[in-house]
């Protein structure tokens, strides 16, 4: 027995029928039994027997008659739409399968039937195009959802096709419908009647969406006359407590875990202890979906069309205002958890993943919420800042800055606005806001707020190149934070001071400070650990300790999420190490890979770091021939994801095989550093230690040390054998 499960309108019935069409001759008979019109009090076995043309005989029940009729024949029975008859369907299937050895059952249901031996296949939503695809028709047509929309729209409006002028709109329609087959078909059905822009706009309007996603096939199942009808069918099968939770979840537009659902949905006859079981039931019935990933606790969401129907029922129930108030209170309780943070702007907290829920709650808050709304607006601005969305953050902060200054938020708004202005490179505003934040915090006795304001003003001064003033601010900040006795915050401020000292040319003191704070921050959240490791790597790079710097940048790359812009800093750091080691081709390749990724993510590094990286890239270009430049640039632009990480960390699969850059090809196959291999290459060219030192700008003693390491690692004593080894590696990888 195979059961296809999934949300209403996802395409279970169609998949079952297409599967059956592909089985010519495999079964003596294939039968489709449609159960949607059957009431839950109707005798299922008798109805199935009637559909199969099996008559009852005296003394035999419907089940007995079916068993006798099917017997040992090879037969496929499709039980379509079992969810409202889950228990009787399960009992009938178990009985038939235990008595009819060559019978196969294919069922469609919004939840598994839990029959012994049942295999459950969840029919997922159609694949959607990544947002990075833009308006490229060829790339968008690799998405199942877009292909279905275009096919159905063309059948409705002959001549319809995907062009650059309409591709982005079609893709966004498919995304808004979460790849639901029926929803896409119904939306495409409107092409020719409505412009694509109006269809997309309609999906943002709850009432219009409900009317837009109707008028399905006249010949299809009645439950599929519209997506709303399909969802309504599922809703009617829920218990009253499940219906209550189902409609209340509609306010959580950004998804939810069990804790959020308990806070927002419990009450009114639903006990908190029931929530987990109800969520499991709603997921089993395909009315909520689990978000991908291994988040703990598990996170769920309602598909957009499902949420529109749930919101309609929430409004009808008269609970909307009360549930929205619970949502605000829940978000406020999460904000309380980070209320004691000194550097809250730079610390991820429980609200980091609640951006959409925060935005929805604030959009629906009424004027009476006052201080609560202001506080949550600040929290939402922090989330936007952390997600590199400064325009959205600044819009919220500008509104808060226009309010009369009160003791509640102190200088926190101006401090965050300072950081946002730095992100936007509005450096005059950044310093002005930083000064305002410090002034406001000095008028109240709140050391944590003052430390945060000093740190923000220092950030503005760093961006402006006022390094001595930034160092002074951070020394004051460190004194304030140290008095609070908070180990991690003290380490974080120490790290910031080390970074400022590095910009001011005080690498030795910066190195001493990093030795003090790095052991603490290495145990912190990955974002803080990565920033501290990066600073330590940059300090060691400035001190000329290249092996240390490479190891530190490599460690950053290992701990940051691959898709995050944070992963680009260590790549650039490794490019700097490569350049300082004399491996200009590797340096340029890493730079180009990072620059390409930054353009894709639309993100810029801080000015001091950006200037250093760009100067190094320019130096690498100047030191390479035109052909070597082209090869390095081309190779770098091909490095993405796993291949980029592998190349940056000198692991095997990341290296492109190219005769123009043998160094990059072979360094993963032996334990030499980039500088050591460069020395080995020059030995192979017949250069003496003095000539190698002149070529690389090193002392003869340093070259001799590198050469000793090459000999020890390769087990080769003579220069001739080293030259032969280099030639063999270059030939093998060309």
Buried (B, 14 or more C-beta within 10 A) or exposed (E): BBBBBBBBBBBBBBBBBEBBEEEEEEBEEBBBBBBBEBEEEEBBBBBBBBBBEBEBEEEBBBBBBBBEBBEEEBBBBBBBBBBBBBEBBBBBBBBBBEBBEEBBBBBBBBBBBEBEEBEBBBBEBBBBBEEEBEBBBEBBBEBBBBBBBBEBBBEBBEEBEBEEEBBBBBBBBBBBBBBBBBBBBBBBBBBBEBEBEEBBEBBEEBEBBBEBBEEBEEEEBEBBBBBBBBBBBBBEBBEEBBBBBBBBBBBBBBBBBBBBBBBBBBBEEBEBEBBEEBBBBBBBBBBBBEEEEEEEEBBBBBBBBBBBBBBBBBEEBEBBEBBBBBBBEBBBEBBEEBEEBBBBBBBBBBBBBBBBBBBBBBEBBEEEBEEBBBBBBBBBBBBBBBEBBBEBBBEBBEEBBEEEBEEEBBBBBBBBBBBBBBBEEBBEBBBBBBBBBBEBBBEEEBBBBBBBBBBBBBBBBBBBEBBEBBBBBBBBBBEBBBEBEBEBBBBBBBBBBBBBBBBBEBBEBBBEBBEBBBEBBBEBEBBBBBBBBBBBBBBBBBBEBBBBBBBBBBBBBEBBEEEBBBBBBBBBBBBBBBBBBBBBBBBBBBBBBBBBBBEEBEBEBBBBBEEBBBEBBEBBBEBBEEEBBEBBBBBBBBBEEEBBBBBBBBBEEBBBEBEBBBBBBBBBEBEBBBBBBBBBBBBBEEBEBEBBBEBBEBEBEBBBBBBEBBBEBBEBEEBEEBBEBBEEBBEEBE
